[in-house]
C-alpha cells in the first residue's frame, strides 16, 4: 500500500467493526505517512524519514 497524507492530522481505523481514531497532531498535517498494524498495535510512520509519529 502506498503512503498517504494526513489531511487533518488524524486517521480513523476500524477494529472489529468499531472506530479506533488515531491522532498525529496538526503539526503533521499533510505529512505522507505509512500506517503499520499488527493485531491491536498501530504505528504511524513518516513515509520519508521513518520517524515514528
Backbone as CSV, one residue per row, in Angstrom:
resi,resn,N_x,N_y,N_z,CA_x,CA_y,CA_z,C_x,C_y,C_z
1,UNK,0.847,-1.172,0.000,0.000,0.000,0.000,0.893,1.235,0.000
2,UNK,0.630,2.184,-0.874,1.456,3.392,-0.925,1.188,4.315,0.254
3,UNK,2.140,5.198,0.560,1.924,6.176,1.631,0.774,7.103,1.282
4,UNK,0.152,7.674,2.282,-0.890,8.659,2.050,-0.688,9.827,2.991
5,UNK,-1.362,10.942,2.723,-1.193,12.158,3.519,-2.218,12.230,4.632
6,UNK,-1.799,12.800,5.758,-2.723,13.080,6.853,-3.417,14.391,6.525
7,UNK,-4.655,14.317,6.107,-5.369,15.505,5.652,-5.629,16.493,6.789
8,UNK,-6.046,16.013,7.928,-6.380,16.891,9.046,-5.575,16.553,10.296
9,UNK,-4.498,15.801,10.145,-3.686,15.410,11.291,-4.246,14.217,12.030
10,UNK,-5.228,13.504,11.415,-5.784,12.328,12.078,-6.256,11.316,11.041
11,UNK,-6.315,10.073,11.457,-6.840,8.996,10.630,-7.808,8.195,11.487
12,UNK,-8.672,7.433,10.843,-9.603,6.582,11.578,-9.469,5.161,11.056
13,UNK,-9.288,4.230,11.965,-9.210,2.811,11.630,-10.430,2.112,12.202
14,UNK,-10.769,0.994,11.636,-11.846,0.173,12.185,-11.238,-1.100,12.752
15,UNK,-11.564,-1.408,14.010,-11.105,-2.626,14.672,-12.343,-3.364,15.154
16,UNK,-12.554,-4.569,14.650,-13.740,-5.357,14.978,-15.025,-4.567,14.760
17,UNK,-15.076,-3.776,13.697,-16.263,-3.012,13.369,-16.447,-1.732,14.149
18,UNK,-15.519,-1.433,15.050,-15.621,-0.205,15.839,-14.560,0.788,15.394
19,UNK,-14.887,2.056,15.508,-13.967,3.121,15.141,-12.833,3.211,16.158
20,UNK,-11.600,3.326,15.660,-10.429,3.463,16.527,-9.606,4.646,16.024
21,UNK,-10.001,5.889,16.377,-9.296,7.064,15.846,-7.867,7.177,16.372
22,UNK,-6.978,7.633,15.527,-5.585,7.876,15.892,-5.255,9.298,15.478
23,UNK,-4.628,10.042,16.361,-4.285,11.427,16.037,-2.773,11.589,15.996
24,UNK,-2.298,12.219,14.941,-0.874,12.506,14.819,-0.604,13.961,15.145
25,UNK,-1.642,14.769,15.234,-1.484,16.174,15.578,-1.442,17.079,14.366
26,UNK,-1.857,18.308,14.576,-1.921,19.287,13.487,-0.549,19.604,12.915
27,UNK,0.512,19.416,13.706,1.864,19.702,13.203,2.248,18.759,12.063
28,UNK,1.592,17.606,11.968,1.906,16.627,10.918,0.886,16.653,9.788
29,UNK,0.032,17.668,9.755,-0.979,17.788,8.697,-0.296,17.830,7.338
30,UNK,-0.771,17.007,6.407,-0.214,16.957,5.060,1.023,16.085,4.936
31,UNK,1.494,15.518,6.037,2.674,14.649,6.033,2.320,13.304,5.412
32,UNK,3.180,12.809,4.553,2.961,11.478,3.977,3.386,10.436,4.989
33,UNK,2.484,9.494,5.257,2.718,8.506,6.302,2.446,7.098,5.795
34,UNK,2.963,6.140,6.554,2.660,4.728,6.377,2.103,4.255,7.707
35,UNK,0.984,3.545,7.667,0.368,3.045,8.890,0.653,1.550,8.978
36,UNK,1.316,1.146,10.064,1.654,-0.256,10.293,0.748,-0.795,11.390
37,UNK,0.077,-1.910,11.132,-0.802,-2.501,12.137,-0.467,-3.964,12.328
38,UNK,-0.607,-4.411,13.560,-0.463,-5.821,13.906,-1.357,-6.068,15.101
39,UNK,-2.385,-6.884,14.906,-3.407,-7.095,15.930,-3.978,-5.739,16.334
40,UNK,-3.839,-5.352,17.591,-4.359,-4.061,18.049,-3.274,-2.997,18.163
41,UNK,-2.058,-3.323,17.759,-0.963,-2.352,17.797,-0.939,-1.568,16.489
42,UNK,-0.886,-0.241,16.605,-0.873,0.632,15.427,0.311,1.576,15.530
43,UNK,1.066,1.690,14.457,2.192,2.624,14.385,2.004,3.505,13.159
44,UNK,2.187,4.798,13.322,2.123,5.739,12.202,3.542,6.256,11.995
45,UNK,4.065,6.051,10.794,5.466,6.335,10.492,5.542,7.335,9.338
46,UNK,6.434,8.316,9.464,6.692,9.281,8.389,7.212,8.495,7.189
47,UNK,6.626,8.707,6.024,6.940,7.906,4.838,8.358,8.105,4.332
48,UNK,8.961,9.257,4.564,10.292,9.523,4.015,11.392,9.275,5.040
49,UNK,11.227,9.796,6.255,12.283,9.685,7.254,12.202,8.428,8.103
50,UNK,11.012,7.800,8.159,10.841,6.618,9.006,10.602,6.961,10.459
51,UNK,10.463,8.249,10.758,10.237,8.696,12.148,8.869,8.217,12.624
52,UNK,8.807,7.699,13.837,7.555,7.273,14.449,6.803,8.509,14.907
53,UNK,5.560,8.677,14.456,4.778,9.861,14.820,3.873,9.569,15.988
